[in-house]
């Protein structure tokens, strides 16, 4: 990750010590000497010392200045600040990205939990995939920080968190108002502006983003029309910080789906072409959320209205030689929920212990989740349509006990209960189901000295499966009988690691980890049925290093090796987990000596060749990309130039191996590699003014 000089806003460490009332009034507490000192730590950036506060090596915080400095081509790539994470796309830029981490092809979000100020982003029982995580509604400039945590070791994180979790925190204040206009190749245009009003009772922050993009494709105009709005009110109320946030997102686009290698080899299309030029979609997301936080309590409530209409065609004429295989996925839902968390400090056998106890509730009212056969975005028939009510309740507790001056122990316990009610267009597939799961987490941290801390962790996690898979009886396509699946699937992990930190020179973390899943059961939204995968295990090594030197210079590297295998033998299947990445590397060097003058960042990202089938007979090639960002600041103005894909790589953004059929081919189709290309080199020029 890139390092920004301390003079920039966004890098600071604040530590305040606040007396807390344990019993009765403040006076009573003083009389009984039952006063506690609780640390309230605010952290921004990798230059922050997390020794003594982390419970695992593979956790960290990314600051707003780091986010602003990195050249990225799309919003979802902000998750690549998580060491070892790869963010790609197989279709139009208006939908959720594909994510890869710790040997998982996370699809659009399964097994990696994301949230914004305690409001979950992952969507359960979604029309395009379980755990669907679309980050397009976030305005990157208004992110205060990203806290990431890998592994199932954190009691406050539940569903979808086997591989890890990331929480986005939004800004409460701006140093100045700002307006930013960016223009670039392929008709890229983006306007962003934000300002704030100081009120007698608090502060009101406004932010707007509008983006248009045609894309580099030879036979479609991606025609992205994306708009984001954020309004956030913050105030000090009742001894705590209160926020009320409204967010609105609307997007419309055409898509360039993945294409078969043979179509390019036969010169039917070029690498930037399409076989179905009618696919694309539209998405809306509107939310209202509120938080109140003080050193003892944290409370949040949220309500979300989300809608997606997505048209895709991955097999062309394999299923329907006349009309083609285009289909529409629909998801229309309201999501509401919240959490209450209490923090306090006690003595356990003479040892100081920080306690956290919380309750979380969430309800998904899914008015429609459907799959339809279409042609030119017109519906021909219905594969399946459902309405779903899905409710979860979770209780969790976490303790951090200071055993000795150098050793801490972490204990966590979490119980989740999930209940679903499915109303299907096919009566046999309607019904209700419920499931509960209790997970235990434990670990120890040992401080070798004031610059080195070591960690050992064990933990259990889980992900939920699609509600339709838990009540299904009949395959909606074939009519065959199907066994339903469990709603909740457990994961179990272990990790040893270390952090090394020197405020003037470096921050290094390394970990050796293991993760096993009871089952990778998923509902396949593209087919309308449930596909049960086998139990699996993954293990790996990660090293993340950040060095800052001289005046404003920094260099970083992140390396992750992973081994992924199925552990259950199955007839006619191999042991390899298809799509998992065995090696990921990223590195960068940046220069930012002051708030004015030149600054720049050069970024490299590589993910290695990977198997595409369980026998390792088919393999996708490696992908390497280099991005360059340059800029100059003076007074209230700044200009910047981003060169994305600096060396014009023709590698693939993502690869799959499956059968499809072109019009002239045999009815059974042809098994082939299907890919989505990396977008060619593009230049984007940015002009920003502060006011």
N, C-alpha and C positions, 0 to 999 in steps of 0.2 A: 504494500500500500504506500501511497505517496505521503511524504512528510511536509508539512507547512511550517514555516518559521513561527516561533512563539509570538511574534509581534502581530500575527493575524488574529482577527476575532475568531473564536471557535476553539482555541486551545487554552484552556485554563483548568485549574483544579481548585475546587472550593470545598472546604471542610468546616462545617459549623457544628457546635455542640449545644444541644438544646435540652433543658430540664423537662422531664415528662412526669405527669401526675399518674401515679399507680392506683391509689385508692383515695376516694373522697376529694375534697377541694385541694387547691394548691397549699393553703395554710395547713390543712391537716397533714398533707404529705410532708411539709417541712417539719412539722412538729414530730412526726413519726420517723423522720429522716429516711422516708421511703421515696427518695428521688433517684431517677435514673439518668444517665448520660447516654444519649443515642446519637451516633454519627449520621449526619445527613450529607451524603457524598454526591456531588455533581461532577460528572466526568465527560470529557469530550476528546476523543482522539486516542491514537495508539501511544501517544507520548504520556498518557496518564498512567500512574503507578497503580496497578490493580492487585499487587501483592498484599495479602492479608484480607482481601475482600472476595476474590474469586474462589469458587469451590472446585474448579477444574481448569486444566491448562487451555482447553479449547473453547475459551470464551473471551470476549473482548467488546470494545466499544469503538465505533467509528464516528468521528466528529463531522460537523457540517462543513468545515473548511476543507476536509479531505474529499467530501462528496462533491463540493464545488470545483475542486481542482482536477478531477479525473475526466478525460474525454470519453463519453459514452454515446452510443448510437441510438439507444432506446431506454426507456425508463426502467424496465425490468433488470437491466444490467447493474443497477445499484446493489443488487444482492450479491454481485461478485466481490464486494468488499468482505464477504464471509470467506475466509481462507479455504481453498479447495472447491468452492462453488463455481459451477459453469452454468451460464444462462444462454439459451439458444432459442431459435424459433423455427417451426416447421411450416408455418402458414402466414397469414396476414398479420401485420404488426398491431392490429387492434385487439387481438385476443391475448390470453395469458401466455407467458413464455413457457418453454421447457426448462426444467431445472435438473441438475446433476450434482450429487454430493455423496461422499462416503460410499461409493459403489452403488448408489441408487440412481436409476433413471426415475426421478421423482415425478415424471409426467408433468402435470401442471400444478403440483403441490403436495401430493400424498407423501407423508412421512417427513414433512418439514413445515412446522407451524409458523405462521406470520400474523402480526397484529399491528395496529396503529393505536397508540395510547389505550391499550387494553381492549380495543375493539377487534375481534378476529377477522381475518381476511379469507382464510380457507373456507370453501363452501362444501358442506356435506350433501351427498346425494345429488350432485350437480349434473346437468345435462351433458356436459362435455368431459367430465372426469371427476372422480372422488378427490376432494381436497382442493378443487380449482382455485388458483391463486393468481388473480389479475391485479397487477400493481399499477396499471395505467392511470388510476384515479389519484395517484400521489404526485404532487408537484415537488420535484427534487430539491429546489431551492428552499423549501419550507420545512425540510427535515432538520430537526435539531441534532439528532444522533440516531444510530442504529446499534442496539445491543444484541449481539449474537451469542448463542450458546449451543454447542453441539453435544449430542448424546442425551440419553433419557435420565438425567441426574437431577432434574429440577422439579420440585413438587408443584410449583405454581403453573407449570406448562403441561397440558394434557394431550388432547387429540392431535394426531399428525406429527408428533414430536420425536419419533424414534431416531431420525437422523440429526435433528436439531431444531432450533427455533430462532427467529429474529423478530425483535420488537422495534418498530419505528416510533420515535417521539417527535412531535411537531413543535415548531418554534412558538414561543409565547411573545417574543418581541423581535423587532428588527433594529439594526444599528441605524439604518436610514431607509427611506423609501427607495425603490429601485425599479427600473424598467429595462428589459433586455429583449433585443430583437436579433434573431439568428436566421440566416439564409444560406442555402447551399445547393449542391448538386441534386439532381433528380427532383427539382421543385420543392425542396425542403424549406419550410418557413415556420418559424415559431416565435410567438410573442408572449412574453411573461412580464407581469408587473405585480408589485406588492407594496402596500403602505400600511400605516397604522394610525389610529386616532387615540389620543390620550383623553380619557374621560375622568370625571370626578370619582367614579366608582371603580374604574379599572382601565383596561386597554382593549381596543378593538382592532384586529388585524385582518386585512383583506388581501387575497391573492388570486390572480387569474392567469390561466395558461390557455393559449389557442395554438394548435399545430395543424399544418397541412403538409401532405407528402404524397408524391406520385410514385416514387420507387424506381428502381433501375430496370424493371421488367420490360421485355421487348413486345409483349402483346396485351398487357393490361396497364391501366392507370390505377395504382393502389387507391388513390383518391381518399386518403385519410382525412377525416374531419373530426378532430379531437378537441374537446373543450373541458377545462377543469376550473372549478371555483371553490375557494375556501374562505370562510368567514369564521373567525375565532375570537371569542371574548374571554379574557382572563382577569381575575381579581383576587384579592386577599379577603377571604370570608371565614369568619369563625376560627381564626388561628391557622387556617390552611389555605392552600392555593386552589382556586376554583377555575375550571375552564368549561366553556360551552362551544362546541365546534360543529359547524355545518359544512358538508362537503358535497359537491355535485360534479358528476362526470357523465359526458355523453360522447359517443364515438361511432362513426360509420366508416366502412372501408371495403375495398375489394381485396381479394387474397391471391397470392401466388403459392399454391400448395406444393408439397413435395412432388417430385416427378421421377419417372423410371429412367434408369441409366440407359436402357436400350433405345428409348425414344430419342435421346441425345445422340447416341452412337449411330442411329439410322438416319440422322439429320431430319427427323420429323419436327423437332423443336430444338432450339439452342438451349444452353444451360440456364438462361434467364427467361425461358418460355414457360407456357402452361398448356395443359391438355384440356382443361375446363376453365374457361375465362369468365364463368358466371358465379364463381364462389366468392364468399366474403361474409359480411355480417354487420351487426349493430349491437351496441351494448350501452346500458345506462346503469349508473349507481348513485344513489342519493342517501346520505346518512346524516344523523344528528346524534352527537355523543356528548357526554358530560363527565367530568372527573372532579373529585375533591380529594386532596392529599395533604396530610400533615405528618409529623414524625411518627404518629401512632397508627393512624387510619388511612386507608386508601379505598375510595369508593368510585365506581364507574357504572354508567348506564348507557346503552346505545340502541339505536334502531336504524335498520338499513333496508332500503328498497333496491333490489337488483334485478336486472333483466338482460338476457342474452338471446339473440337469434343468430345462429351460425350455420352457414352453408359450406359443405365440404364435398370432395370427391377424391378418394384415395385409390380406388380400384378401377375407375373409368367405365368399362363395359363388361365387367366380370359377372355381376349378378343380373343385370338387365341389359341385354345386347341392343334393345330398341331405344330406350329412354336414357340409358346411362345410369351410373351408380351415385349420382348426386343425392345428398340427404341434408336435412335440416335438423339441427338440435335446438331445443327451446328450453330456457330456464327462466322462470318468473317467480320471485319469492320476496318475502319480507322476513327479516332477521331481527330479533330483539333479545336483549339479555343484559347481563351486568355481573359485577363481582364486588365483594366486600372483603378487605384484607386488614387484619390487625397485626401490628408489630409491637413487641415489648421485650424487656430484658429481665431475666431472673437468675437466681443462683441454683445450680444443680450440684449437690454434694460439694459445695464450696467452690464450684467452677462457674464462671460467668457464661451465660447462654442467651443468645438472641433468638427469639421465637417469632414465627410467622404462622398465622392461622387464617384460612380464607375459604370462601364459598363462591362458586361460579354457577350461573344458570344461563341457558341459551335455548331459544326456541326458533326453529326454522319453519315458517308457514309457507310451503311451496305450493302456489296456486296451480302451476303447470310445469311439469318436466316431461318433455316429449321428444320423440324421434319420428321423422317423416321422410318418405321418399319424395324427391322433388326433381324437377327439370326446369332449368333456367329460373330458379328460385320460386317456381310455382309448385304447390303440393299436388302429388299424384295419389298417395295413399298414406295411411298411418301405420307405423310399425308398433308404436306403443305410446300412450299418454297416461300420466299419473298425476295425482295430487298427493302431497305428503305433509304430514305434521310430524316434526322430529324435535324432541325435547331432551335436554341433558341437564343433569345436576352433578356438581363435583364438590367434594370437600377435600381440603389439603392442609397439611401442616409440615413445617420445616424448622429444624433447630440447628443452630451453629454454636457449638460448645467449645470454649477455649480450655482445652485440657491442660496445657502447660503454656509457658511463654512462647514456645515455638510451634506447638501442635494444636490444630483445631479438628474437631469431628463434625461431620454433617449428617443429619438424619432427616429423611423425608418420607411422608406417607400420603398417598392420594387414593381416593375412591371415586370412580365415575359411574354414573348410571345413565343409560340411554334408552329412550322409548320412542318407537316409531309407529305411525299409522298410515298405511298406504291404501289409497283408493285408485284402482287401476281400471283402464277401459276394458280389460279382460278380467271378469269376476274372479277367476281362479287365482289371479296374482294379487288380489287385494288381501288385506289382513293387517294384523299388528304384531309387533315383536318387541322384546326388551332384552337388555343384557347389562351386566355390571362387571366391573373389574377393579381390583385393588392392586396398586403398585407401590413397591418399597424402593427407596433410594438411600444409599449410604456412602460415605467417603471420609477420607482424612486428608488434611493438608499439613505439610511440615515446612517450616521456614528455616532453611539452612543458614541464611544470614539476611542482611537487609537488601540483598540483590537477587536472591535465589529462593524460590519456593517450589516444592514438589507436591504431587497430588496422586491419590488413588481413589477410584470411584467404581461403584457397582450400582446398577439401576435397572428398573423395569419401566417400559413405556407401552404405548399402543397406538393403533390407528383404527378409526371406525370404517366399516364397509358401507357401501351404498344400501339405503333402506330397502330398495327394490330387490336387492339380492337376498335379503332376509325373509321376504314373503313370497318370493317367486315359486311357482309350481310348474308352469308351462312356458317353454321357450316361445317368445312372441313371433319368431321367424320360422322355426322348424316345426313347432307344435309338440316337440318332445318334452317328456317329463324331466324336471330338473330338481336336484336337491338344493334347498335353501342353505345359506351360509350364516355363520355367526356374525352378529353386528360388530363385535370388537375383536381385534387380533393383537396379541401381545408381542412385544419385543423385549429383549434382555441384553444389556450391554455392560462392558467393563472397560476401564481406561486407566493408564498410568501416564503421567506427564510432568512437565516442569515449565516454569516461567523464569526467565532471566531478565532483569530490568535495571537499566542505568539511565537516569533522567537526562544525562548529558550526551549519551552515546548510542544506546541500543535498547530494543525490546524484542525478546526472542521467546517463542513458545514451541514446545514439541510434545507430541503425544503418541502413544501406541494404544490402539483401541480395538474392540471386538464387539460385534452386534449380531444377534440371532433373532430371526422372526419365526413365529410359529407357522405362519402362512401369509402369503402375499395375495390374498383373495381380493379381487377387485371386480366391480361392476363395469362392464365394457360399454360405454355410452355409444360408441360407433355401431355396435351390433344389437344393443338392447337386451343383452343377457349377461349372465354371470360367468366369469372365467376364473377357475380356481387354480392358483399356482401353488407350488410346493413350499415347504419350509426351507429356509435359507440361512446362510451365515456370511458375515463380512468381517474383514479385519484390515487394518491399515496403519500406516505411519504418516504423521503430518509434521511439517516444520514450517513455522512462519517467523520471518526475521525482518526487522526494521532497524535501519541504521541512519542516524543523522550526523552530519559532519560539516565542517567549515561553516560558512555563513549562508544559511538557507538551503543547503544541499541535503538531500536524503536519498536513500536507496533501499529497496525492499525486495524480498523474494518469498514466495509461498510454494511449497512442494507437498504433494499428497500422493501416496501410493496405496492402492486398495486391491484386495483379493476378494472376489465375490463368487460363491458357489451355492448351488442347491444341495441340501443335505438329505433329501428323500429321493430314492431311486424310483423312476417311473418308466414304464415300457415306452419305447420309441422316443425317449427324451434323454438329453445329455445332462451334464452337471453344471454347465456354465450359465450364469445369469445374463441373458442377452441385454445389450445396451448399457451395461455398467462400465464405467470408465476406470481403467487400471492405473492411470497416472495423469495428474493435472499439475501444471506449473504456471505461475504468473510472476512477473517481475517488473520493476519500474525504477526510474530515476526522475527526480523532480528538483526544480530550482525555484525558490520563492524567497528572495532575500529580504523583502520589505513590503509594506502596503502599496508602495508605488514602484514603478520601474518594470523591468522585464520579469516574466515568470514562464515556466514551461514544465511539461511532463511527457515522458516517453514510456508507454506501457506495452508489455508483451504478454500474450496469453497463449497457452498450448494445452490441448488435451489429446491424449495418445490414441493410437489405433485401438479398436475395441471390437469384441465379438458381437454378432448380430443374431446368432442362433445358439441353442443350448449345446450343440456339438462343436462349436468353434470352427465350423467349416466356412462360415461367411464372416467377413471382417470389414469394418469401416476404416478408412484411412485416418491418419492424424490430422488435426487442424491447428494452425498457428496464425495468430493475428498480431499486428503491431498498430497501435494508435499513437498519434502525436498531438499534443496541445501546446500552443504558444499564445502569449498574450503580453499586453503592456497596460499598466495602470498609471493614471495621473489625475490628481484632484478628484473630481466627481465622475470621471470617465474611465472606461476601459474598453479595449478592443481585443479580440481573440480570434485565433484560427485553429480549428480542429481538422486534422487529416485522419480520417477513419480508414482502416485497412491500408496503411501507409504503403506497403509493398504490393498492393493489388493482388492479394492471394486469391486463388480460385478454389480453395478448399471448401469442404461442405460444412454447413452450420449444423446439420443433423442427418443421420442415415437410418434407414429401416430396411429389412429384408422380408418381403411377403409377395404373394401372387397378385397380379393385376392383368387386365386384358385390354389391348388396343383393338380397334374395330376389325382389323384384318387377321387377328390371331384366333387360335383354336378356343373352343368354348371353355376349357379348363384354365385358360390363361397361362401366364408365364411367371415363375418365381424370379424376382429380380431385386436388385438394390434400388431403393427409392431415396432421393436426397433433396434437401433444400440447400441451395448454394449460399455461401457467404456473399453478402452484398459487396460489389466492387468498390474500389477506392472512391472516396467522396470527400469533398472539402466543404466545411461550414464556417462561415464568418459571423462573428458575434460582436455586437455593439451594446454596451451597457452604460447606463447613467444612473447616478444616485441623486436623490433629492430630499 
